[in-house]
Amino acid sequence: MTALTTNQLEAFWLPFTPNTEFKRRPRIVSRAEGMYYFDQDGRRVLDAAAGLWCANAGHCRAPIVKAIQDAAATLDFAPSFQFGHPKAFEAAVKIAALAPGDLNHVFFTNSGSESTDTAVKIAVAWHRARGEGTRTRIIGRERAYHGVGMAGISAGGMVNNKRWFNALAFQADHLPATYSRAEQAFTNGQPEWGAHLADELEKLVALHDASTIAAVIVEPMAGSTGVLPPPKGYLDRLRAITRKHGILLIFDEVITGFGRLGAAFAAERFGVTPDMITFAKGVTSGAVPMGGVVIDKAIYEQFMTGPDHAIDMFHGYTYSGHPLAAAAACATIDLYRDEGLFQRSAELEPYFGAAVHSLKGVRHVADIRNVGLAAAIDLDPIEGAPGKRGFETMKTMFFDKDVMFRVSGDTLAFSPPLIAEKSHVDEMFGKLAEALAAA
Ligand SMILES: Cc1ncc(COP(=O)(O)O)c(C=O)c1O
């Protein structure tokens, strides 16, 4: 296959990428199958990231491909404003069936970012509908990533994503991050230390008053800032404090949903039921963009009290519940069930955890964290050039070792498709150990 020309490379401004450097030696993949990507010369690259935390069922899986093809040929588009089509309802039923408690209603979006916006808007609107319209503040957390919409920027806790846009952001405050290297270094699974950090919510309530706070949004396991598993007991405490003060609790499960932590949702794994769950990515195994919010019955019902001709909530997207995405979601969720992939993820977790921790003591490794089939390795930064060691390691692994994973600063993140074999786990961490030793 012919390589892309310089002019072709210029037209596409890649997101979250140093574009000039990328275009000098682009990392291009043109085909995928199961656990692998293939570049334009047919070189096979192990996907240790499930694409971007999304291809949980592996790539180009036949039942998902067929469902999308059939949908494209049968119903290319149908509006979800005032009309509907069967697959979107079918997908909602399947997703709601996987969610805990009374989280029975699904609002569809096209991405994680839109899901954050949607959940936050529902939270604020719900309080207002109940006569508590002063509850508009959102509490996020340091080191959180909730996407790049304005709700994600406001509630998120990553300075590079915020500082250029803060003038546009809305009122939010933040809990402290749950990570402390001094207390938790090289913990395999959930740390013992840190549950008390949930109590900081009491201080924020004392500062702002509960009557101004609509919701707390957290990732049960922070993903993008380097796999921060929740300290034992932390999420239970957040649940108790939010309930005590009438504050809604939103779990952002864009990464943790659909088997990443060995259960349908992290809420199930950790035994804590929030009021809303946001999802995206794994719902279609990344094959078609789709996201959404699963909403507690009581919240939904609050909106269903108006006259017959009146819209119950002024929110939605042209592509909410798009036929191709809905078909992909149905086929993906069936595939997860038929192949027992959530269970498989749980069964592989101890092996995966031991394998990543075998890198302790390898050159440049400063910390390792993991839960489910998600792991992160912090590398010691190069003095004066933070992020460079991580970036160079990612490139060496892609070009010379045929392994692809995610890098964020000097943190390497691993989240393979749930169909991974032990041999894949050995390959990704074995080759990384070699690369770091030689760097
Ligand atoms: C927890 C979390 N929320 C939201 C998002 C944003 O999703 P998207 O990129 O689909 O907008 C991400 C993306 O990685 C995420 O990890």
The ligand as a Tripos MOL2 file, in Angstrom:
@<TRIPOS>MOLECULE
LIG
   16    16     1     0     0
SMALL
NO_CHARGES

@<TRIPOS>ATOM
      1 C1        -13.6290    8.5360   31.8990 C.3       1 LIG1
      2 C2        -13.8010    9.2070   30.5920 C.ar      1 LIG1
      3 N1        -14.8330   10.0310   30.3920 N.ar      1 LIG1
      4 C3        -15.0590   10.6480   29.2290 C.ar      1 LIG1
      5 C4        -14.2140   10.4420   28.1720 C.ar      1 LIG1
      6 C5        -14.4440   11.1710   26.8800 C.3       1 LIG1
      7 O1        -14.8660   10.3060   25.9110 O.3       1 LIG1
      8 P1        -14.8650   10.7710   24.3710 P.3       1 LIG1
      9 O2        -13.4360   10.8700   23.9460 O.co2     1 LIG1
     10 O3        -15.6180    9.6490   23.6880 O.co2     1 LIG1
     11 O4        -15.5930   12.0630   24.2860 O.co2     1 LIG1
     12 C6        -13.1290    9.5760   28.3050 C.ar      1 LIG1
     13 C7        -12.2240    9.3300   27.1810 C.2       1 LIG1
     14 O5        -11.2020    8.6850   27.2910 O.2       1 LIG1
     15 C8        -12.9100    8.9540   29.5390 C.ar      1 LIG1
     16 O6        -11.8670    8.1540   29.7510 O.3       1 LIG1
@<TRIPOS>BOND
     1     1     2 1
     2     2     3 ar
     3     2    15 ar
     4     3     4 ar
     5     4     5 ar
     6     5     6 1
     7     5    12 ar
     8     6     7 1
     9     7     8 1
    10     8     9 2
    11     8    10 1
    12     8    11 1
    13    12    13 1
    14    12    15 ar
    15    13    14 2
    16    15    16 1
@<TRIPOS>SUBSTRUCTURE
     1 LIG1         1 GROUP 0 **** ****
